[in-house]
Amino acid sequence: MNLTTSWLKSTSILKRSAFSAKNSLRIPHAIRNRASLLSTSSILRADKTNQSVEEWAAQAKSSSSSFNEIIDGRRLAHLRNTLAPHMPQAYPQLKLDAKTKEAASGEELFPNSHLVYFWLLNPENELSRDGYFSGEAPPAPYLQRVWAGGELEFNTSNPLCVGQDASLTMKIDSVTEKQRSPEAGGPIILVSMSRTAENNNGFSLKETRNLAYMEKTNPSRKIIKSSRLTVSNSHFNHTFTPTEILLFRYSALTWNSHRIHYDFNYSNKIEKHPNNLVHGPLTCTMLLELLRTNSPNGYKLRNFKYRAVSPLYSNQPLTLCGTWSKDSGTSEKTGENELVCELFALNNEGGVAMSGKATLTKV
């Protein structure tokens, strides 16, 4: 499903409301449990029985949720070990604590690994039938969700590191309606959410999520091929087959109970997909990890903006690719000491499943 080219052309339901600091529910760093959260359900209602999309959007955009976290080394090591069997042999190691075998104190989080922290702590009765937190979603009938893309911005001089106290503030920035014909599946509600993380030194990263909600997803996958985004045109690539174990472990590590990723009966019989869907954030993470594996020394990721074009499924081979800008095999400079790389994932039929542009900066 291509939810990307029309994103910027969509008609806004409500103008983006200004965020007021008084709406932010921050938790003092003195609270030192693993992940502390002021009840999100009091901010974004899970029960929206008689609520319109406009009412929900106004409420959602005027609120925020804040989390505190101690960045431990265990989850980072678990994530690296979950990804490693599906990555090239040159995939970077983590520095481990000699006693615990967890990621050592001071080890930097690699791009997108913050997703194994800052978990939502909502009980099951606040989840949708699909398994995601229903407070993030518009009211019925827009109940089925797909990941449409997003953006990651990093402060390369102040990364999140193991052992740090960190906080994350989450808020919904915009709610937009895209009109489609009934034959195409009817209207889509596009929700853009930002998640900003800080440590004791200030801003570390900002993640933007673009989510699409609809009455019913279309399980047919469009094969969108590009003469430019091909394996033969890439400077580096890697093919692997995502397994159910990979998808389950990633769901567990990111506290993601969306059933399309691990429940075959639901994915196949209810949503009519041929198999479980690979998480959009997992594909994004693996693209970035392949980039990290192939990046020149002394460069760090500063920004990655991407879009999800069509679904990927477990037990079907997929190929991750990267192409440095220009023909030099390194990159085109967008600024002093910056490199640009186009990243994309191809499905088992050669169609583009995800594509984006990464900017690295010399440190």
C-alpha positions as a printed Julia matrix, in Angstrom:
363×3 Matrix{Float64}:
   0.0     0.0     0.0
   1.54    3.32   -1.05
   0.65    5.83    1.64
   3.47    8.23    0.93
   3.17   10.4    -2.15
  -0.23   11.66   -1.05
   0.81   12.4     2.54
   1.66   16.05    1.95
  -1.34   16.56   -0.36
  -3.92   15.39    2.16
  -6.59   17.71    3.56
  -6.14   18.55    7.24
  -9.1    17.84    9.55
  -7.94   20.33   12.13
  -5.12   22.87   12.08
  -2.2    21.82   14.2
  -2.74   23.25   17.69
   0.09   24.87   19.56
   1.66   22.75   22.25
   1.6    24.31   25.69
   4.19   23.41   28.27
   1.5    23.21   30.92
   0.06   20.17   29.14
   3.33   18.27   29.43
   3.28   15.72   32.24
   6.96   15.38   33.09
   8.18   13.05   35.78
  11.15   14.09   37.9
  14.41   12.24   37.35
  14.3    11.34   41.03
  11.85    8.58   40.14
  14.26    5.73   39.45
  12.16    2.72   38.53
  12.88    1.09   35.17
  10.19    2.94   33.25
   7.78    5.32   34.92
   4.72    6.8    33.21
   1.89    9.08   34.18
  -1.24    7.29   32.99
  -1.52    7.77   29.24
  -5.15    6.66   29.35
  -5.98    9.87   31.25
  -4.47   11.88   28.39
  -5.63    9.95   25.33
  -8.89    8.19   26.06
  -8.95    4.51   25.23
 -12.77    4.58   25.25
 -13.95    6.75   22.34
 -17.38    5.19   21.82
 -19.28    8.4    21.08
 -16.36   10.58   20.04
 -15.91   12.04   16.55
 -12.56   12.12   14.78
 -12.5    15.91   15.16
 -13.13   15.71   18.91
 -10.49   13.04   19.36
  -7.96   14.99   17.28
  -8.48   18.17   19.31
  -7.99   16.28   22.56
  -5.0    14.29   21.31
  -3.12   17.32   19.94
  -3.53   19.32   23.15
  -1.94   16.64   25.34
   1.36   14.88   25.84
   2.79   11.96   27.78
   6.21   11.77   29.39
   8.3     8.78   30.42
  11.43    8.38   32.49
  13.87    5.56   31.89
  17.2     4.28   33.1
  18.95    3.06   29.94
  20.05   -0.45   30.87
  22.45   -2.62   28.91
  20.35   -5.77   28.91
  17.71   -4.7    26.42
  20.3    -3.23   24.08
  22.24   -6.52   24.09
  19.04   -8.49   23.51
  18.17   -6.3    20.52
  21.64   -6.65   19.0
  21.48  -10.43   19.45
  18.01  -10.51   17.89
  19.19   -8.66   14.78
  22.68  -10.17   14.41
  21.73  -13.59   12.93
  20.03  -11.76   10.07
  22.81   -9.24    9.43
  26.16   -9.56    7.57
  29.14  -11.08    9.4
  30.75   -7.63    9.62
  27.85   -6.37   11.76
  29.4    -4.29   14.61
  29.77   -5.8    18.06
  28.67   -4.18   21.29
  31.1    -3.51   24.09
  29.89   -5.83   26.86
  30.2    -5.76   30.61
  32.6    -8.59   31.5
  30.43   -9.81   34.38
  26.84   -9.41   33.15
  27.45   -9.76   29.38
  25.09   -6.83   28.92
  26.02   -3.73   26.94
  28.63   -1.91   28.99
  27.96    1.35   30.8
  28.57    4.26   28.44
  27.87    2.25   25.28
  25.96    4.38   22.78
  22.54    3.27   21.6
  22.63    2.51   17.89
  20.04    4.22   15.66
  16.42    3.3    16.46
  17.38    1.09   19.4
  15.66    3.59   21.7
  12.49    1.68   20.73
  13.33   -1.03   23.27
  12.96    1.61   26.0
  10.16    3.97   27.08
   7.44    1.31   26.98
   3.74    2.15   27.22
   2.42    0.61   30.44
  -1.21    0.19   29.48
  -3.28   -2.83   30.55
  -4.81   -5.1    27.92
  -8.25   -3.54   28.25
  -6.82   -0.3    26.84
  -5.6    -2.0    23.68
  -7.47   -2.35   20.4
  -8.6    -5.7    19.09
  -5.46   -5.56   16.92
  -3.3    -5.17   20.02
  -1.96   -1.61   19.73
  -2.77    1.1    22.32
  -6.15    2.44   21.23
  -5.55    5.88   22.77
  -3.19    6.65   19.88
  -5.88    5.84   17.31
  -8.94    7.73   16.07
 -12.39    6.38   16.92
 -14.29    3.78   14.89
 -14.48    2.91   12.08
 -10.77    3.79   11.61
  -9.41    0.87   13.6
  -6.9    -0.94   11.37
  -3.41    0.54   11.38
  -0.39    0.49    9.08
   3.01    2.16    9.46
   3.39    4.81    6.73
   6.9     6.07    7.47
   8.68    8.58    9.64
  11.83   10.49   10.42
  14.69   10.18   12.9
  16.82   13.14   13.99
  19.9    12.62   16.19
  22.09   14.93   18.22
  25.38   13.26   17.28
  27.24   15.02   20.1
  24.79   13.86   22.79
  23.6    10.28   22.15
  21.62    8.18   24.6
  24.03    5.82   26.38
  23.76    2.84   28.69
  23.6     3.92   32.31
  22.0     7.31   31.67
  18.77    8.67   33.09
  16.62    9.65   30.12
  13.16   11.03   29.46
  10.88   10.89   26.43
   7.94   13.14   25.62
   5.32   11.84   23.21
   2.64   13.92   21.51
   0.4    13.81   18.46
   1.25   16.7    16.15
  -1.31   16.38   13.36
  -4.36   14.42   12.29
  -5.11   14.46    8.58
  -7.75   12.85    6.4
  -6.99   11.41    2.98
 -10.03   10.73    0.84
 -10.14    7.52   -1.2
 -12.87    5.92   -3.23
 -14.82    3.03   -1.65
 -13.18    0.71   -4.19
  -9.74    1.77   -2.92
 -10.74    1.13    0.68
 -12.37    4.38    1.74
 -10.87    7.3     3.68
  -7.65    7.1     5.71
  -6.84    9.02    8.86
  -3.13    9.93    8.98
  -1.68   10.55   12.42
   1.76   12.12   12.87
   3.32   11.57   16.3
   6.58   12.94   17.68
   8.68   11.33   20.43
  11.55   13.43   21.78
  14.22   11.94   24.05
  16.6    13.77   26.36
  19.31   12.84   28.83
  20.88   14.96   31.57
  22.79   16.9    28.89
  19.68   17.83   26.93
  18.25   16.82   23.54
  19.34   13.43   22.16
  16.89   12.42   19.45
  13.49   13.01   17.91
  11.43   10.32   16.26
   8.45   11.16   14.05
   5.95    8.41   13.32
   3.46    8.59   10.46
   0.62    6.13   11.07
  -2.38    5.43    8.84
  -5.74    4.24   10.18
  -8.57    2.92    8.06
 -11.71    0.85    8.31
 -10.16   -2.1     6.54
  -6.69   -2.71    5.14
  -6.2    -3.99    1.6
  -4.11   -7.19    1.81
  -3.15   -7.11   -1.87
   0.44   -5.9    -2.23
   1.31   -3.56   -5.06
   4.63   -4.41   -6.69
   6.21   -1.0    -7.18
   9.47   -1.33   -9.1
  12.03    1.37   -9.7
  14.74    1.41  -12.35
  16.9     3.35   -9.89
  16.27    1.43   -6.66
  17.71   -1.95   -7.61
  20.28   -4.33   -6.18
  22.54   -3.81   -9.19
  22.59   -0.03   -8.58
  23.37   -0.32   -4.87
  26.82    0.09   -3.33
  26.05   -2.44   -0.6
  23.19   -4.86    0.01
  22.15   -7.81    2.13
  19.44  -10.44    1.63
  17.84  -12.4     4.46
  14.54  -14.08    5.31
  12.71  -12.71    8.35
  11.44  -15.5    10.59
   8.51  -15.64   12.98
  11.05  -15.81   15.81
  12.67  -12.56   14.69
   9.27  -10.83   14.52
   8.16  -12.2    17.88
  11.38  -11.22   19.64
  11.29   -7.73   18.16
   7.64   -7.37   19.24
   8.6    -8.41   22.76
  11.62   -6.12   22.98
   9.66   -3.08   21.77
   6.57   -4.03   23.82
   4.53   -4.07   20.59
   1.43   -6.26   20.85
   0.06   -5.42   17.38
  -1.14   -8.86   16.34
  -0.27   -8.63   12.63
   3.4    -9.19   13.58
   3.14  -12.45   15.55
  -0.39  -13.91   15.37
  -0.66  -15.81   12.08
  -4.33  -16.69   12.56
  -5.19  -13.05   13.01
  -2.97  -11.81   10.18
  -4.16  -14.46    7.75
  -7.79  -15.1     8.65
  -8.88  -11.65    9.83
  -6.75   -9.22    7.82
  -6.19  -11.66    4.92
  -2.42  -11.3     4.69
  -0.38  -14.28    3.41
   1.79  -14.22    6.54
   2.79  -12.09    9.51
   3.91   -8.57    8.59
   7.43   -7.34    9.24
   7.32   -4.26   11.49
   7.97   -0.96    9.75
  10.36    0.07   12.56
  12.19   -3.27   12.25
  12.79   -2.74    8.53
  13.92    0.82    9.29
  16.28   -0.41   12.02
  17.84   -3.07    9.82
  18.4    -0.59    6.99
  20.17    1.71    9.43
  22.21   -1.13   10.86
  23.31   -2.16    7.38
  24.32    1.47    6.81
  26.27    1.48   10.1
  28.01   -1.73    9.02
  29.1    -0.1     5.75
  29.77    3.5     6.84
  33.24    5.05    6.79
  34.93    5.5    10.16
  34.23    8.71   11.99
  30.69    9.28   10.7
  27.41    9.12   12.63
  23.81    9.19   11.46
  22.27   12.64   11.84
  18.94   12.2    10.05
  16.89    9.53    8.3
  13.57   10.26    6.6
  11.74    7.28    5.13
   8.44    6.02    3.81
   6.82    2.61    3.82
   5.62    1.7     0.34
   4.34   -1.89    0.55
   4.29   -4.67    3.18
   6.97   -7.25    3.86
   6.13  -10.7     5.22
   7.81  -13.34    7.33
   9.31  -16.32    5.48
   9.73  -14.27    2.31
  13.26  -13.11    1.4
  13.89   -9.38    1.4
  16.93   -7.36    0.38
  18.31   -4.31    2.17
  20.25   -1.88   -0.04
  22.25    1.3     0.24
  23.47    3.68   -2.45
  25.86    6.51   -1.68
  25.01    9.69   -3.53
  27.06   10.31   -6.69
  29.23    7.64   -8.3
  32.22    8.03   -6.01
  31.17    5.14   -3.8
  31.18    7.46   -0.83
  28.7    10.28   -0.97
  27.58   13.67   -2.11
  28.15   16.42    0.41
  25.03   18.29    1.53
  27.06   20.36    3.94
  30.59   20.41    5.21
  31.61   16.96    6.5
  28.25   15.38    5.6
  27.47   12.27    3.55
  24.18   11.14    2.05
  23.02    7.59    1.43
  19.78    6.34   -0.09
  18.49    3.26    1.72
  15.77    0.95    0.46
  14.28   -2.48    1.08
  13.06   -4.73   -1.74
  10.52   -7.52   -1.36
  10.87  -11.03   -2.78
   9.47   -9.83   -6.12
  11.87   -6.91   -6.44
   9.3    -4.31   -5.46
  10.21   -1.37   -3.24
   8.91   -1.89    0.29
  10.64    1.01    2.07
  12.88    3.85    0.93
  14.54    6.81    2.55
  17.5     9.17    2.69
  20.1     9.08    5.44
  22.44   11.97    6.25
  25.64   11.25    8.16
  27.94   13.79    9.72
  31.62   13.57   10.6
  32.34   13.59   14.33
